[in-house]
């Protein structure tokens, strides 16, 4: 499915540890129900475009699927804290080990189009009929980042 919205990514505070990135959803052409982004969607790449690190976890955890509504013309942003060089802990399920130096980062947002999802909006909301589930893949533009 084509994306009906845009993603943008920015480093919130260069040099902050752990690094924080702001992911914004905007420019939707219709009202959409989307899963909250997860930090594991951040991909760190070297100058050749190769991934420099993989996400890891020490905990198996199940969390409820939280979703948000993106309205036409609206914008919503999420700050994603990147636990770099920290051991896995209950306060951050995912960690990553980034090499020092300059690299690129992008966000890959992917939702299975056919995945069975609980209809959070079917609770008598008059907006349920005009809010559709979105599925597909969209990438933010790459930005430069100093690890």
Beta strands, then each sheet from edge to edge (+ up, - down):
strand 1: 6-11
strand 2: 19-26
strand 3: 32-35
strand 4: 42-45
strand 5: 56-57
strand 6: 67-70
strand 7: 75-82
strand 8: 94-95
strand 9: 102-111
strand 10: 132-133
strand 11: 136-139
strand 12: 143-146
sheet 1: 1+ 2- 7+
sheet 2: 6+ 3- 10-
sheet 3: 4+ 9- 11+
sheet 4: 4+ 9- 12+
sheet 5: 5+ 8-
end
